[in-house]
Amino acid sequence: MTAAAAPAGELPLFPLSTVLFPGGRLDLRIFEPRYLDMVRECARTGTGFGVCLIVRGVESGAPAVPAAVGTLARIEDFSTLPDGLLGIVARGGGRFRTLRTRVRDSGLVVGEVEPLAVDPGLPVPAESGVLATILRRLAEQVGGELGAADDARFDDAAWVAWRLAELLPLEPGERQLLLQVDDPAERLRRLAEWLPRFQRH
């Protein structure tokens, strides 16, 4: 199952120092008023928010400058954390491109966005089969959602690329580059090029 396309129109943005991929899980601690308001609005309307890598600035305080390409996030669960703050679990949906942004009085960045193409159901190319094998081994080690994934997922080029991009120790800029690539097979090729950096000698 592929992530549905992100909606067109205005979307509240949450600039972060991490990249959210389609299908990925995101755990957040919410404490700033602008984001508490955003979460309440999303819960009330059943809509999502956009997660974008920070290009300039930091996560808290003055509004940060977000990368143009981001991922829709939909809230799946709420909790009160041990420190009393609001915790949310969000799931990555479709990718989008931000055309322009504005900042509300609260400091919340809102983007005018357009959806990017949803990944086609492409099998893992033969030359990238080793990446699917590596992901299977990692899935056995980390367990959880990944460990419980259906076998068919490991022959889905987009899903394999996104999950490896989450697990491998890539730089944020490299993850952002993968997010911006439209072709799942090309994402796998990029990962294969970087893989020797992470193999034990």
Secondary structure as UniProt FT lines:
FT   STRAND          9..16
FT   TURN            22..23
FT   STRAND          25..30
FT   HELIX           33..45
FT   STRAND          49..56
FT   STRAND          65..66
FT   STRAND          69..80
FT   TURN            82..83
FT   STRAND          86..103
FT   TURN            105..106
FT   STRAND          109..115
FT   HELIX           126..128
FT   HELIX           129..142
FT   HELIX           144..147
FT   HELIX           151..155
FT   HELIX           157..167
FT   HELIX           172..180
FT   HELIX           184..194
FT   HELIX           195..198
//
